[in-house]
Amino acid sequence: MHIVSTVRRFGSDFIRCGLTGWCLECFWTGLGSLKERTKDKRLFCRTSVWMFPIYGMAAFIPAVYKHIKSKSALFRSAVYASAIIGCEYTSGILLKRHNACPWDYSKAKLNYRGVIRLDYVPCWAAAGLLFERILCKKQL
């Protein structure tokens, strides 16, 4: 019975993380439209269905948190950022192989193979702590 409740919890967390990630991405890309040459005040956002399972992978955070909860927020955020960058790289490379990668960072200064940006590490660290807060609030 414990396995069933664990799987059910993971599924619920996966959906929450996928939806939260989509919302964050819409906010981020919407604000980003102000920075573009057109300075589009309509703040259109952009995302992809592929992003839902990628963000959903944050559902693994409680399993990681269980082992690092006594560490500082800075340490935990570094762990989360590293894992997120690793997932972003892996999923980006896999999607690129199938011509389905919804993002292309190749024009950014600190990109690697067009699928990760090192200047986004602080954003991913903050996102990891946000997902931790959402998923582990009973444990905090």
Residue, then its C-alpha position, 0 to 999 in steps of 0.5 A: m500500500h505504501i508503494v501505491s501512495t508513493v506513486r500517487r503522490f509522485g504523480s500529483d507532484f509531477i502534475r503540480c510541477g509541470l503546471t507550475g513550470w509552465c506558469l513560470e515559463c509563461f511569466w518569464t518569456g512574457l516579460g522577456s518580450l519587453k527586451e526584444r527589439t519590438k518591445d512588445k507591450r502585449l507580453f506574449c509568452r511562449t512555451s511548448v507541450w514538451m516543457f510539461p514533463i521536463y518541469g514535471m521532473a521537479a517531482f523528484i525534489p522531495a527525494v533529494y530534499k530528504h537527504i539534504k534538508s539539514k544543509s543551507a539554502l545556498f547548498r540546496s539551491a546549488v544541488y537543485a540548479s545542478a540537477i536542473i541544468g543536467c535535466e535541461y541539457t539531457s532533454g535538450i540534446l534528446l529533443k534536438r536529435h528529433n528536431a523537437c527542442p523548443w528552445d535554442y540558446s545558441k545566440a546567448k553568450l554563456n550557452y553550451r551546445g545551444v541547450i543550456r545557459l550558464d547565466y540561468v543558473p541563479c534562476w534555476a537555483a531559485a526555481g529549485l527552492l520554489f519547488e522545494r517549498i511547494l513540494c516539501k512544505k510539511q517537512l520544512 
